[in-house]
Amino acid sequence: MAFREELFEPVPIRVCVVDGESDTRRHVLPLLGGDSDVSIVGVHDTGSSAVEALRREPVDLLFLDTELADMDGFQVLHEAGSACARAVVFMAAREEHALRAFEAGALDYLLEPLVPQRFVQVLDRAKEHVRRERIQQLVLRLAGLVKALPEPSRPPRYLDRLVIREVGRVTFLPVDNVDWMAAEDNYVQVHVGGRSHLLRQPLRELESRLDPERFVRIHRSTLVNLQRVQELRPLLHGEYQVILHDRTMLKLSRGYRERLGPLLAQG
């Protein structure tokens, strides 16, 4: 059954009748045929034919005689498997099988000869049961689909300020204010408007926490804020001189040139 049909279109309740008595079938089939919610997909007078059909295509509702010529209804249910029907209603000429029927998971138990009013009541109850089962299954399938959806990608969170610890004070420095940075062993010298601050952190580690579209490595020991770059002057061997707005001059090594590709392309 297509998922879209289950969601948006009324789907008939598929019913199978298994009964060895022609009189019973003669009474049951017209009652089912008169119900617009029902589609009769199988009628069987032997257990073996019912088992084969139910294994091939399970149904929503199964009306099952307890006594058939080749096997009893409980054997049919066992051999067809518990998934052969969403709801099972046993039919029998005697009450003695009722307890066993309910132990087998039957929704209800009808005594023969069938009383039409009682049959319609059981049918209505069975239809509601099937609808609830369908809704529960749809909910589970929808939950599975939602769970399978990839989580929306979140942009990485980069540092928006640096914490500079100095003797007697802690300074919070917005990264937008940084001009460039230089590695000094396990420290970073942060240059801001002609002043410098010492940050106890390796340059590589700090670089990984900064926005790569703003801060770019131009030398193994130098990181520059692209917003501060004013001019690039070519040198020998593919190297460049990087001139900042405050006229600070830095060197762009050949091995890091590709990192300034977008900036160079603009020129």
C-alpha positions as CSV (number, residue, x, y, z in Angstrom):
1,M,0.0,0.0,0.0
2,A,1.5,3.3,-1.1
3,F,2.4,5.7,1.7
4,R,0.7,8.7,-0.1
5,E,-2.6,6.7,-0.4
6,E,-2.5,5.9,3.3
7,L,-2.1,9.5,4.1
8,F,-4.5,11.3,1.7
9,E,-6.9,8.8,0.3
10,P,-9.5,6.5,2.0
11,V,-8.2,3.0,1.6
12,P,-10.8,0.1,1.8
13,I,-10.4,-2.4,4.6
14,R,-9.2,-5.6,2.9
15,V,-11.2,-8.6,4.2
16,C,-10.8,-12.4,3.8
17,V,-13.4,-15.0,4.7
18,V,-12.4,-18.6,5.5
19,D,-15.3,-20.9,6.2
20,G,-16.1,-24.4,5.2
21,E,-19.9,-24.0,5.3
22,S,-21.5,-22.6,2.2
23,D,-24.5,-21.4,4.3
24,T,-22.3,-19.2,6.4
25,R,-20.5,-17.8,3.4
26,R,-23.9,-17.1,1.8
27,H,-24.9,-14.9,4.8
28,V,-21.5,-13.3,5.4
29,L,-20.6,-12.1,1.9
30,P,-23.7,-10.0,1.3
31,L,-23.2,-8.2,4.6
32,L,-19.6,-7.5,3.7
33,G,-20.4,-6.5,0.1
34,G,-23.0,-3.9,1.4
35,D,-20.3,-2.1,3.3
36,S,-18.6,0.6,1.3
37,D,-15.6,0.6,3.6
38,V,-14.8,-3.0,2.9
39,S,-13.2,-4.8,0.0
40,I,-13.4,-8.6,-0.1
41,V,-10.1,-9.9,-1.4
42,G,-10.4,-13.6,-0.6
43,V,-13.0,-16.3,0.1
44,H,-11.7,-19.8,1.0
45,D,-13.4,-23.0,2.0
46,T,-10.2,-24.8,3.0
47,G,-7.4,-24.0,5.4
48,S,-4.6,-24.8,2.9
49,S,-5.8,-22.4,0.3
50,A,-6.3,-19.7,2.9
51,V,-2.8,-20.2,4.3
52,E,-1.3,-19.9,0.8
53,A,-3.2,-16.7,0.1
54,L,-2.5,-15.1,3.5
55,R,1.2,-15.8,3.2
56,R,1.3,-14.2,-0.2
57,E,-0.8,-11.2,0.7
58,P,-1.8,-10.3,4.3
59,V,-5.2,-8.7,4.9
60,D,-6.7,-6.2,7.3
61,L,-9.5,-8.3,8.6
62,L,-9.9,-12.1,8.7
63,F,-13.1,-13.9,9.4
64,L,-12.0,-17.5,10.2
65,D,-13.9,-20.6,10.9
66,T,-12.6,-22.7,13.7
67,E,-13.4,-26.0,11.9
68,L,-12.4,-26.7,8.3
69,A,-12.2,-29.9,6.3
70,D,-8.4,-30.1,6.2
71,M,-7.4,-28.2,9.4
72,D,-8.8,-26.1,12.1
73,G,-8.8,-22.3,12.2
74,F,-6.1,-22.1,14.8
75,Q,-3.7,-24.1,12.6
76,V,-4.5,-21.8,9.7
77,L,-3.6,-18.8,11.9
78,H,-0.4,-20.5,13.1
79,E,0.8,-21.5,9.6
80,A,-0.1,-18.2,8.0
81,G,1.7,-16.3,10.7
82,S,0.7,-13.6,13.2
83,A,1.2,-10.9,10.5
84,C,-1.4,-12.3,8.2
85,A,-4.2,-10.0,9.4
86,R,-4.5,-6.9,11.5
87,A,-7.6,-8.3,13.2
88,V,-9.1,-11.8,13.4
89,V,-12.7,-12.7,14.1
90,F,-13.3,-16.5,14.7
91,M,-16.6,-18.0,13.7
92,A,-17.8,-21.3,15.3
93,A,-20.9,-23.4,15.9
94,R,-20.0,-23.9,19.5
95,E,-18.7,-21.7,22.4
96,E,-16.1,-24.2,23.5
97,H,-13.3,-22.6,21.3
98,A,-14.0,-19.1,22.5
99,L,-11.3,-19.0,25.2
100,R,-8.7,-20.5,22.9
101,A,-9.7,-17.9,20.2
102,F,-9.0,-15.0,22.5
103,E,-5.8,-16.6,23.7
104,A,-4.8,-16.7,20.0
105,G,-5.3,-12.9,19.8
106,A,-8.8,-12.8,18.3
107,L,-10.6,-9.5,18.3
108,D,-14.0,-11.2,18.6
109,Y,-15.8,-14.6,18.4
110,L,-19.1,-15.1,16.5
111,L,-21.4,-18.0,17.0
112,E,-23.1,-19.7,14.0
113,P,-25.7,-19.4,12.8
114,L,-24.8,-15.8,12.5
115,V,-27.1,-13.0,13.6
116,P,-26.8,-10.2,11.1
117,Q,-27.1,-7.4,13.7
118,R,-24.4,-9.0,15.8
119,F,-22.2,-9.5,12.7
120,V,-22.5,-5.8,11.8
121,Q,-21.6,-4.8,15.3
122,V,-18.4,-6.9,15.2
123,L,-17.6,-5.7,11.7
124,D,-17.8,-2.0,12.9
125,R,-15.6,-2.8,15.9
126,A,-13.1,-4.6,13.6
127,K,-13.0,-1.6,11.2
128,E,-12.2,0.8,14.0
129,H,-9.5,-1.6,15.3
130,V,-7.9,-1.7,11.8
131,R,-8.0,2.1,11.4
132,R,-6.3,2.5,14.8
133,E,-3.6,0.0,13.7
134,R,-3.1,1.9,10.5
135,I,-2.7,5.2,12.3
136,Q,-0.2,3.8,14.7
137,Q,1.8,2.3,11.9
138,L,1.7,5.6,10.0
139,V,2.9,7.4,13.1
140,L,5.8,5.0,13.4
141,R,6.7,5.3,9.8
142,L,6.5,9.1,9.9
143,A,8.7,9.1,13.0
144,G,11.2,6.9,11.2
145,L,11.2,9.2,8.2
146,V,11.8,12.3,10.4
147,K,14.6,10.5,12.2
148,A,16.2,9.5,9.0
149,L,16.3,13.1,7.7
150,P,19.7,14.7,8.0
151,E,20.0,17.3,10.7
152,P,20.1,20.8,9.3
153,S,23.7,21.9,9.0
154,R,24.6,24.6,11.4
155,P,27.3,27.2,10.5
156,P,30.4,26.7,12.7
157,R,30.6,29.0,15.6
158,Y,33.8,31.0,15.5
159,L,35.4,33.2,18.1
160,D,34.0,36.7,18.2
161,R,36.4,37.9,20.9
162,L,39.8,37.0,22.4
163,V,40.4,36.8,26.2
164,I,43.7,38.5,26.9
165,R,45.1,37.8,30.4
166,E,47.6,40.3,31.6
167,V,49.0,41.2,35.0
168,G,46.2,42.6,37.1
169,R,43.5,42.5,34.4
170,V,41.6,40.5,31.8
171,T,40.9,42.2,28.5
172,F,38.1,41.1,26.1
173,L,39.3,41.9,22.6
174,P,36.8,41.7,19.6
175,V,38.4,39.8,16.8
176,D,37.1,42.4,14.3
177,N,39.7,44.8,15.9
178,V,42.6,42.5,15.3
179,D,45.0,43.5,12.5
180,W,47.3,40.5,12.4
181,M,48.9,37.8,14.6
182,A,52.3,36.3,14.9
183,A,53.4,33.0,16.4
184,E,56.0,33.0,19.2
185,D,56.5,29.4,20.4
186,N,53.3,28.5,22.3
187,Y,52.1,32.1,22.3
188,V,50.5,34.4,19.8
189,Q,51.3,38.1,19.5
190,V,48.1,39.8,18.7
191,H,48.5,43.2,17.0
192,V,45.7,45.8,17.3
193,G,46.0,49.4,16.1
194,G,49.7,49.7,16.9
195,R,49.5,47.8,20.2
196,S,50.2,44.2,20.8
197,H,48.9,41.6,23.3
198,L,50.4,38.2,24.2
199,L,47.9,35.3,24.1
200,R,48.9,32.0,25.6
201,Q,47.8,29.7,22.8
202,P,49.4,28.1,19.8
203,L,48.7,29.9,16.5
204,R,47.4,26.7,14.8
205,E,44.9,26.1,17.6
206,L,43.7,29.8,17.5
207,E,43.5,29.7,13.7
208,S,41.1,26.7,13.9
209,R,38.7,28.8,16.0
210,L,38.7,31.9,13.7
211,D,36.5,32.5,10.7
212,P,38.6,31.3,7.7
213,E,36.9,33.8,5.4
214,R,38.3,36.6,7.6
215,F,41.6,35.4,9.0
216,V,44.1,33.8,6.6
217,R,47.5,32.3,7.2
218,I,50.0,34.1,4.9
219,H,53.1,32.6,6.5
220,R,53.8,29.7,8.8
221,S,54.0,32.1,11.7
222,T,51.6,34.9,10.5
223,L,47.8,35.2,10.4
224,V,46.2,38.3,8.9
225,N,42.8,39.9,9.1
226,L,41.8,40.2,5.4
227,Q,39.7,43.3,6.3
228,R,43.0,45.1,7.1
229,V,44.8,44.3,3.9
230,Q,45.1,47.3,1.7
231,E,47.7,46.3,-0.9
232,L,49.7,43.4,-2.3
233,R,53.0,43.9,-4.0
234,P,54.6,41.0,-6.0
235,L,58.1,40.0,-4.9
236,L,60.5,37.4,-6.4
237,H,59.7,33.6,-6.6
238,G,55.9,34.1,-6.3
239,E,56.0,35.8,-3.0
240,Y,54.1,39.0,-2.1
241,Q,54.4,41.9,0.3
242,V,51.2,42.4,2.2
243,I,50.6,46.0,3.2
244,L,47.9,46.7,5.8
245,H,45.9,49.9,6.3
246,D,48.3,51.1,9.0
247,R,51.2,50.5,6.6
248,T,52.4,47.5,8.4
249,M,54.3,45.3,5.9
250,L,54.1,41.5,6.1
251,K,55.3,38.7,3.8
252,L,53.1,36.3,1.9
253,S,55.0,33.1,1.4
254,R,54.6,31.2,-1.9
255,G,53.3,28.2,-0.1
256,Y,50.4,30.2,1.3
257,R,49.5,32.1,-1.8
258,E,46.5,30.0,-2.7
259,R,44.9,31.0,0.6
260,L,44.7,34.5,-0.7
261,G,43.3,33.3,-4.1
262,P,39.9,35.1,-3.8
263,L,41.6,38.4,-2.8
264,L,44.1,38.1,-5.6
265,A,41.4,37.3,-8.1
266,Q,39.6,40.5,-7.3
267,G,42.7,42.4,-8.7
